[in-house]
């Protein structure tokens, strides 16, 4: 098992191996397809994204409202393929760590190889587990998207598996 501290240092993703269990600590951003589309639109217009991609990752998650006494409700992963049209652009601009569930397109695999990115698999059906490792939540941008806004999570011991490594090796069970 490998521990990945975010923001990660240059070369940390190169050391991840496909199939390896990973525990993530630090700041992990959350964004789904609408956030990805807006980030790509910003890049196309030459605008700075609302956070520095360097050393950070993005988690594909749809949060549920926080019950009393919790910082967030269920926080399980959503299907990553919906982000595939946008991910290669974001990876090319520095957002090299992606976390979600399900397979990725060949274009995403190629982007990981070219730019030394990685895709980690978060366990589907484990929304309660993931909410238990989230210490804080903050809206970073696009609050009008409600639960699909760009969020910042502080996570401790966030479990995942490396599904695509920086050499574009893809895990298959």
N, C-alpha and C positions, 0 to 999 in steps of 0.2 A: 504494500500500500504506500502511496506517495501523498505527501501533503503539499498542496499548492497554495501559496500565499498570494493574495491579490492586494494591490497590483503586483503582478509577477515581474521578475527581472528578465531581461533579454536572455534567451537560451533556455529558460525554464520549460517552455512548451516543447522544445526540441528533445528534452529528456523524457517526455512522456512516451510510453509504449502502448500500442494498441492492446486492448484487453486488460490493462492495468486499472486497479481500483484507485480512486483519487478522493481525497478529502480536501475541500476548498474552505479556506478561511479568508475573510476580508470583505471588500466591497465588490458585490456582484450586481450588475445592472439587469433590469428586466425590460424586455420589449418584445412585442409581437409584430404581426405583419404591418399594421398601420404605423407603428413607430419606425419600422424598417423603411417603409416607403418614404416617410417624412425625412428620415436621416439621409437617404439616397437623394431626395430632392434637394436638401440643403447642400450636399456635396456637389451636385450638378450645378447649383447656382454659385458655388465658390464660397459658401458660408461655413463658418465653424460649427461643428456639432455641439450639442449642449453639454457634453463631457468629453474629456480627453480619452480617446480610445486606447492609447498606449498603456499596456500592462493590465487592461481591464477585460472583462468578459461580459457576455450577455446571456441571460437565461430566458428561455421561451416559456412563460408562465402566465396563467390567468388567475390572479388572486381572488379569493372570496373575502367578504367583509370580516373584519376582526371581531371575534366574540369578546365579551367583557373580560378584561384582564390579559388580553393577548395583543401582540403587535400586528398580527395578520391572521387571516383565516387559512383555510386550506391553500397550499402553495405548490401544487403539483405541476409537472411539466405539460406543455401542450405540443402538438405535432410540429416538428421542425420543418417539414417539407414546405409549409406555407411561407417560410422565410427564404427558401432557395432562390427565388428570382432576385433578391436583394443582397444576400449574404456575400457573394463574390466581390461586389463593389465595396461593402463594408470591410471585408477582410483585406482587400487591396489598400484601403485607407487606414489600416492599423487595428481594427477590431478583430483580433485573431483567435479569441476563445469563445466558443459557442456551446451552450448547454441546453439540451432539450430531449425529446424522445422521437424515435423513429428514424428511418433511413434518410440519407441525404442524396442529392443529385451528384452526378459526375462533375458538374461545374464547381460544386462546393468542395468535393474531394480534391480537384485540381487546384483550387484556390488555397487549400491547406498546404499542398505540396509547394506551390510557388512562393507563398508568403510565410511559410512555417507556422501555420495555424493548427488548431486542434478542435475537434468536436467531442464533447463528453455527453454520455447518455445519463439522464436522470430517470430514476425508476418511476414508471407510470403507476398510478393508483396509490401513490405514497404522499398525497398532499398534506396529511397530518404530520408525517415524519418531517417533511421539508419545512413546514411552518414552525416546528419545534427547534430548528437550528437557525432561525432568523431572529436576530437580536433587535434590529430596527429597520424601519421602512421610511423612505422619503421620496416624494415626487420630485423629479428633476426637470421634466418638461412635458408639454402636451397634456396638461391636466384636463382639458376638455374631452379627452378620450376616456375619462373615468377609469375603470379597472384596467384599461389597456394603455394607460399613460406610461411614459418612461419613468421607471422607478429605480431607486438605489437601495439595495439590501445590504445589511451587514450580517454576514453568515459565519458560523463556526461549525466545523465538522460536517459540511455539506457533502453528502456522498454521491459519487458518480463513477462511471466507467469510461475509459478512453475508447471511443468508437472509431475515430479517425485521428491518426497522429500526424505530425509534421512531415513525415515521409510519405504521406497519403496511403498508408496501410489502413485497411478497413477491417474492423472486427466482424467476424461471422461466427455464430455459435453452432 
